[in-house]
Amino acid sequence: MTTYGSFPGTRPRRLRTTPAMRRMVAETRLHPADLILPAFVREGVSEPVPIEAMPGVVQHTRDSLKKAAAEAVAAGVSGIMLFGVPEESRKDAVGTPGTDPDGILQVALRDVRAEVGDDLLVMSDLCLDETTDHGHCGVLDGQGRVDNDATLERYAEMAQVQADAGAHIVGPSGMMDGQIGVVRDALDQIGREDVAILAYTAKYASAFYGPFREAVGSSLKGDRKTYQQDPANVRESMRELALDLEEGADLVMVKPAGPYLDILARVADSVDVPVVAYQISGEYSMIEAAAEKGWIDRDRAILEALTGIKRAGARNILTYWATEVAQRLGAAQ
């Protein structure tokens, strides 16, 4: 006599049996349009300069940056976030290259807009750290501390020159109190209500920024713990989120991404604006270094890390692998 029924009756493994089955039931999918490419452009170089701490990433020339932007468009990437690296001799205490219409970042914005038009969202880092001789994200007072309100005045000027240079989106990243409201007012005063603001809402004072210091030629001595957030705190991020939204942020960001997936999930569950995460230089370099040693499968690790960020709630991800991954995703489709 045949006996029907067995234990276990419920078998979740049935939905993992083949690649086609796993693809059909996947709950989280990466798409090229999810990705934003951070890119560095350096003043006064005739060839791209490799960044030793970030294998595969360079400080672009103006021409190589335009090529990278065109490649990003072809791959289906949504945006490019530009960081300008001025010549050392141009840096000063107030970050003059950041508001000079002929500063490297503003020149690069015009270059990229001329190259790709509106086919790629052209974004600009709105901060002083790349342009100051002390490397801090703001103006210093007489005691060497970052002066919040004096810095806001500089950010207002930066927002206006970046908008004039062609930025679709500005990204105030200095973590100054009130920065979103000041930038919104500055843009509106020159009739640029169309320029969006990506707020670096939860930007933590992280050890994972290390390779980025080389990428932007940072002059920083000390740290940024008096204005970037304490990695131990959660409620503080939610308070920053409420303030940024009240001041007019169009998109909000969590940075870094991987070590702060819990913050990313909390933010994503709390808002109805797009949430962005920045997979930063240290996250990139750790995977590249481990892969170079043969300790991990590079391509799988990249996709797994990005999928985890997307699964936690990021609508868009800034990643140095943006074009590469978008090309892979497109080929797979």
GUNUSE-489347 format. One line per field, with one value per residue (C-alpha): residue number from 1; x, y, z. Coordinates in pm, 1 decimal, always signed. Example, Ala and Ser with C-alpha at 12.3 -4.5 7.8 and 13.67 -1.06 7.14 Angstrom:
pos	1, 2 .
east	+1230.0, +1367.0 .
north	-450.0, -106.0 .
up	+780.0, +714.0 .
//
This chain:
pos	1, 2, 3, 4, 5, 6, 7, 8, 9, 10, 11, 12, 13, 14, 15, 16, 17, 18, 19, 20, 21, 22, 23, 24, 25, 26, 27, 28, 29, 30, 31, 32, 33, 34, 35, 36, 37, 38, 39, 40, 41, 42, 43, 44, 45, 46, 47, 48, 49, 50, 51, 52, 53, 54, 55, 56, 57, 58, 59, 60, 61, 62, 63, 64, 65, 66, 67, 68, 69, 70, 71, 72, 73, 74, 75, 76, 77, 78, 79, 80, 81, 82, 83, 84, 85, 86, 87, 88, 89, 90, 91, 92, 93, 94, 95, 96, 97, 98, 99, 100, 101, 102, 103, 104, 105, 106, 107, 108, 109, 110, 111, 112, 113, 114, 115, 116, 117, 118, 119, 120, 121, 122, 123, 124, 125, 126, 127, 128, 129, 130, 131, 132, 133, 134, 135, 136, 137, 138, 139, 140, 141, 142, 143, 144, 145, 146, 147, 148, 149, 150, 151, 152, 153, 154, 155, 156, 157, 158, 159, 160, 161, 162, 163, 164, 165, 166, 167, 168, 169, 170, 171, 172, 173, 174, 175, 176, 177, 178, 179, 180, 181, 182, 183, 184, 185, 186, 187, 188, 189, 190, 191, 192, 193, 194, 195, 196, 197, 198, 199, 200, 201, 202, 203, 204, 205, 206, 207, 208, 209, 210, 211, 212, 213, 214, 215, 216, 217, 218, 219, 220, 221, 222, 223, 224, 225, 226, 227, 228, 229, 230, 231, 232, 233, 234, 235, 236, 237, 238, 239, 240, 241, 242, 243, 244, 245, 246, 247, 248, 249, 250, 251, 252, 253, 254, 255, 256, 257, 258, 259, 260, 261, 262, 263, 264, 265, 266, 267, 268, 269, 270, 271, 272, 273, 274, 275, 276, 277, 278, 279, 280, 281, 282, 283, 284, 285, 286, 287, 288, 289, 290, 291, 292, 293, 294, 295, 296, 297, 298, 299, 300, 301, 302, 303, 304, 305, 306, 307, 308, 309, 310, 311, 312, 313, 314, 315, 316, 317, 318, 319, 320, 321, 322, 323, 324, 325, 326, 327, 328, 329, 330, 331, 332, 333 .
east	+0.0, +139.0, +170.7, +146.2, +293.0, +637.6, +828.3, +901.3, +591.2, +707.3, +1029.5, +1161.5, +1444.8, +1200.3, +1234.9, +1616.4, +1654.1, +1779.8, +1916.8, +1589.9, +1389.2, +1610.4, +1591.0, +1211.1, +1160.9, +1438.5, +1308.6, +1578.5, +1711.8, +1993.4, +1940.7, +2187.0, +1960.7, +2015.1, +2381.0, +2570.2, +2940.8, +3164.0, +3449.2, +3755.4, +3896.0, +4238.5, +4363.7, +4682.2, +4737.4, +4773.2, +4707.3, +4475.7, +4654.0, +4597.2, +4490.1, +4714.7, +4472.7, +4182.6, +4295.1, +4116.5, +4011.4, +4189.9, +4203.2, +4073.3, +4189.8, +3915.2, +3916.4, +3917.9, +3634.3, +3420.7, +3493.2, +3397.7, +3071.4, +2987.2, +3063.2, +2833.6, +2552.0, +2601.6, +2589.1, +2262.8, +2404.0, +2180.2, +2431.3, +2788.2, +2905.0, +3203.7, +3484.6, +3738.0, +4104.9, +4272.9, +4643.3, +4796.0, +4909.6, +4548.7, +4422.2, +4371.6, +4200.3, +3854.4, +3862.4, +3862.3, +3870.3, +3529.0, +3364.6, +3587.2, +3384.8, +3710.8, +3786.5, +3842.3, +3506.8, +3308.7, +3509.9, +3445.4, +3072.9, +3058.5, +3264.9, +3042.6, +2719.2, +2850.9, +2937.9, +2621.6, +2358.4, +2062.7, +2133.4, +2319.0, +2241.2, +2545.2, +2600.4, +2853.6, +3014.8, +2938.6, +3210.5, +3532.4, +3762.5, +3920.8, +3991.6, +4117.2, +4481.9, +4378.5, +4158.1, +3851.3, +3501.9, +3455.0, +3610.1, +3813.6, +3777.4, +4061.5, +4097.9, +4118.9, +3762.2, +3520.8, +3296.2, +2950.9, +2784.5, +3083.1, +3099.2, +2732.9, +2809.4, +3072.1, +2831.1, +2573.1, +2827.8, +2935.4, +2578.5, +2525.9, +2846.2, +2787.9, +2434.9, +2561.3, +2819.9, +2550.4, +2490.8, +2152.3, +2198.3, +2421.9, +2538.8, +2619.8, +2844.7, +3006.3, +2753.0, +2712.1, +2397.8, +2147.9, +2333.6, +2032.8, +1818.3, +2096.7, +2174.9, +1806.1, +1769.9, +2086.0, +1967.7, +1619.5, +1761.3, +1920.4, +1614.6, +1749.7, +1452.0, +1510.4, +1841.3, +1785.2, +1964.7, +2103.6, +2149.8, +2434.7, +2200.0, +2378.7, +2749.8, +2956.0, +3311.4, +3436.9, +3774.8, +3658.9, +3723.3, +4099.0, +4156.6, +3940.5, +4199.3, +4445.2, +4180.7, +4113.5, +4466.1, +4340.6, +4544.0, +4361.0, +4542.1, +4335.3, +3978.3, +3621.9, +3453.5, +3312.7, +3084.5, +3051.7, +2839.2, +2949.9, +2935.8, +2770.0, +2456.3, +2123.2, +1872.4, +2108.9, +2073.3, +1696.3, +1715.1, +1942.4, +1693.9, +1401.2, +1597.3, +1715.5, +1363.9, +1226.5, +1493.7, +1407.3, +1619.0, +1500.7, +1700.9, +1877.2, +2194.2, +2354.1, +2735.0, +2915.4, +2680.6, +2796.7, +2878.2, +2555.3, +2288.2, +2079.7, +2076.0, +1993.8, +1697.7, +1568.0, +1590.7, +1428.4, +1136.9, +1081.4, +1068.3, +888.8, +1183.1, +1451.3, +1717.3, +2075.3, +2370.8, +2739.9, +2956.7, +3273.0, +3639.1, +3729.0, +3444.4, +3566.9, +3932.1, +3876.2, +3701.3, +3960.5, +4247.1, +4096.0, +4022.2, +4377.5, +4499.0, +4267.1, +4074.5, +3730.5, +3551.6, +3567.2, +3266.8, +3037.3, +3148.6, +3077.9, +2725.3, +2657.3, +2767.0, +2557.3, +2254.5, +2278.9, +2274.7, +1976.1, +1796.0, +1844.1, +1646.8, +1870.7, +1696.4, +2029.3, +2388.9, +2705.0, +2971.7, +3306.9, +3197.2, +2888.1, +2978.5, +3133.9, +2835.6, +2585.4, +2761.3, +2747.8, +2380.9, +2304.7, +2490.5, +2304.5, +1970.7 .
north	+0.0, +340.9, +595.0, +959.0, +1243.3, +1296.7, +1525.8, +1803.3, +1891.8, +2248.0, +2263.0, +2615.1, +2457.1, +2392.9, +2760.8, +2739.1, +2445.0, +2614.3, +2952.5, +3021.2, +2945.8, +3164.5, +3446.8, +3425.4, +3450.1, +3702.6, +3971.8, +4229.1, +4318.0, +4546.0, +4757.5, +4987.6, +5283.3, +5219.9, +5315.5, +5644.8, +5674.9, +5887.9, +6035.2, +6247.8, +6506.9, +6656.8, +6993.0, +7016.0, +6654.2, +6528.0, +6159.7, +5989.3, +5933.8, +5591.8, +5599.5, +5349.3, +5280.4, +5223.7, +4981.8, +5054.2, +5408.7, +5719.3, +6092.7, +6187.2, +6446.3, +6661.1, +6447.5, +6110.6, +6228.8, +6304.5, +5957.1, +5801.9, +5996.2, +5875.2, +5516.2, +5552.9, +5673.3, +5381.0, +5136.2, +5280.9, +5439.8, +5714.9, +5969.8, +6080.5, +6255.6, +6480.2, +6563.4, +6826.1, +6805.8, +7146.6, +7205.1, +7226.6, +7583.4, +7696.7, +7576.6, +7832.3, +7872.8, +7939.1, +7699.6, +7962.1, +7705.7, +7588.6, +7915.8, +8015.5, +7970.1, +7845.6, +7608.6, +7250.7, +7121.2, +7391.8, +7338.3, +6964.3, +7018.6, +7222.6, +6962.1, +6673.5, +6857.7, +6946.0, +6578.8, +6407.3, +6679.8, +6547.8, +6180.6, +6148.4, +6324.9, +6539.4, +6578.5, +6788.2, +6741.9, +7057.5, +7071.3, +7255.8, +6970.8, +6927.2, +7299.3, +7410.0, +7402.0, +7258.9, +6986.5, +7049.3, +7071.9, +7428.2, +7761.0, +7762.8, +8017.4, +8177.0, +7868.1, +7625.4, +7496.6, +7463.0, +7768.7, +7639.2, +7964.1, +8106.9, +7776.7, +7804.3, +8130.6, +7951.4, +7665.2, +7913.3, +8053.0, +7705.1, +7599.5, +7893.2, +7847.6, +7471.6, +7529.3, +7786.3, +7530.8, +7275.8, +7056.7, +6883.8, +6786.8, +6933.2, +6719.8, +6918.1, +6674.0, +6876.4, +6797.3, +7160.2, +7244.2, +7419.0, +7343.7, +7216.2, +7520.7, +7762.2, +7583.6, +7570.0, +7942.8, +8020.1, +7820.5, +7970.0, +8323.0, +8281.0, +8117.1, +7761.3, +7594.2, +7308.8, +7203.4, +6921.6, +6869.1, +6532.8, +6565.3, +6374.1, +6315.1, +6044.5, +6082.7, +5906.5, +5979.6, +5654.0, +5483.2, +5353.3, +5692.3, +5627.3, +5567.1, +5869.9, +6096.6, +5998.2, +6028.4, +6395.5, +6489.2, +6576.7, +6814.1, +6709.4, +6691.4, +6553.1, +6430.4, +6544.6, +6410.6, +6749.2, +6758.5, +6407.9, +6165.6, +5928.9, +5567.8, +5466.5, +5673.1, +5593.4, +5847.8, +6125.0, +6014.6, +6026.2, +6377.4, +6483.4, +6322.9, +6521.6, +6846.1, +6783.3, +6708.0, +7015.0, +7228.2, +7101.6, +6796.5, +6617.9, +6300.6, +6176.9, +5972.5, +5732.0, +5717.7, +5476.6, +5205.0, +4856.4, +4916.8, +5116.2, +4899.0, +4926.4, +5305.7, +5275.9, +5048.8, +5285.0, +5585.1, +5402.1, +5293.9, +5649.8, +5866.5, +5909.0, +6064.1, +5862.5, +5717.4, +5694.0, +5506.6, +5564.9, +5254.1, +5437.9, +5399.7, +5167.6, +4931.6, +4926.2, +4880.0, +4594.8, +4386.7, +4468.1, +4385.6, +4057.2, +3959.9, +4044.9, +3803.1, +3536.5, +3522.1, +3600.3, +3582.4, +3948.1, +3960.5, +3772.2, +3981.4, +4306.6, +4202.0, +4061.2, +4382.4, +4599.5, +4371.3, +4395.6, +4775.3, +4768.9, +4512.8, +4736.4, +5011.9, +5216.0, +5337.8, +5441.1, +5352.3, +5550.9, +5294.9, +5306.1, +4990.0, +5161.0, +5139.6, +4793.8, +4651.0, +4821.6, +4667.0, +4323.3, +4362.3, +4472.2, +4176.5, +3937.8, +4072.8 .
up	+0.0, -98.8, +179.7, +77.9, +272.2, +409.2, +635.6, +570.5, +372.8, +310.2, +112.9, +38.5, -160.0, -443.8, -529.0, -548.5, -784.4, -1103.7, -1212.4, -1392.8, -1077.6, -860.7, -1114.1, -1127.6, -749.7, -679.0, -443.6, -514.7, -858.7, -959.6, -1269.0, -1447.9, -1369.8, -997.9, -1029.3, -1006.6, -1092.5, -866.5, -1072.1, -996.7, -1234.1, -1168.3, -1281.5, -1484.4, -1588.3, -1944.7, -1867.9, -1618.0, -1285.5, -1124.9, -760.0, -585.7, -301.5, -543.1, -814.9, -1141.9, -1044.0, -1175.5, -1141.8, -1484.8, -1727.7, -1875.6, -2189.6, -2013.8, -1789.7, -2093.9, -2225.7, -1890.3, -1891.1, -2241.6, -2140.7, -1840.0, -2065.4, -2302.4, -2009.9, -1877.0, -1561.2, -1423.6, -1301.5, -1245.7, -928.0, -994.0, -753.6, -858.4, -760.9, -802.8, -822.1, -474.4, -528.8, -583.5, -246.7, +27.9, +363.1, +217.8, -78.1, -352.6, -639.6, -520.5, -619.8, -911.3, -1232.3, -1386.7, -1098.9, -1208.5, -1083.9, -1262.6, -1582.5, -1559.6, -1509.4, -1828.0, -2012.5, -1910.9, -1981.6, -2327.1, -2381.4, -2254.5, -2222.9, -2027.8, -2104.3, -1773.8, -1448.3, -1380.0, -1006.6, -817.1, -479.3, -285.1, -20.9, +52.0, +154.0, -190.8, -225.1, +118.2, +223.8, +562.1, +412.4, +624.4, +480.0, +597.2, +687.9, +1010.2, +1289.7, +1484.0, +1702.7, +1411.7, +1447.9, +1157.2, +1158.5, +1066.1, +959.9, +772.7, +586.3, +489.0, +310.9, +104.0, +29.7, -99.1, -345.3, -448.4, -518.0, -749.4, -951.0, -979.4, -1103.8, -1354.0, -1470.8, -1547.4, -1242.6, -1246.0, -880.1, -609.1, -318.5, -2.1, +181.4, +459.0, +734.6, +836.6, +1032.2, +805.1, +480.2, +286.1, +361.2, +270.9, -54.2, -150.2, -88.2, -284.1, -584.3, -576.8, -557.8, -901.5, -1052.1, -1037.2, -874.3, -1120.1, -960.4, -711.2, -380.2, -276.2, +99.2, +260.1, +550.5, +748.3, +678.4, +938.8, +1056.1, +909.8, +879.7, +541.2, +375.0, +375.6, +2.5, -84.8, +76.4, -195.8, -465.6, -389.9, -282.2, +65.7, +281.5, +597.8, +929.4, +1213.9, +1168.4, +1101.4, +1412.5, +1514.9, +1210.8, +1067.5, +1268.8, +1542.0, +1412.7, +1741.0, +1682.9, +1517.1, +1649.9, +1550.2, +1187.3, +1210.2, +1350.5, +1063.5, +823.5, +959.6, +936.7, +580.5, +460.1, +636.7, +467.6, +119.5, +34.9, -280.2, -217.3, +96.6, +137.0, +381.1, +366.5, +398.3, +277.4, +377.0, +745.8, +790.4, +631.5, +949.1, +914.7, +546.1, +622.0, +893.2, +662.0, +369.3, +587.4, +707.9, +396.4, +66.2, -120.1, -303.2, -74.8, -199.5, -51.6, -121.8, -139.1, -46.5, -131.1, +155.8, +69.7, -290.0, -202.6, +42.5, -221.7, -485.3, -247.6, -132.9, -491.8, -598.9, -328.5, -463.9, -136.9, -283.8, -617.8, -726.5, -960.0, -722.6, -425.4, -609.6, -704.0, -357.8, -186.5, -419.4, -388.3, -10.6, -30.0, -263.4, -44.2, +261.2, +89.1, -140.4, -452.1, -602.7, -523.5, -581.6, -662.7, -838.6, -1022.3, -1168.4, -1537.1, -1511.3, -1325.5, -1556.8, -1854.7, -1691.0, -1607.6, -1960.4, -2108.3, -1877.7, -1995.6 .
//
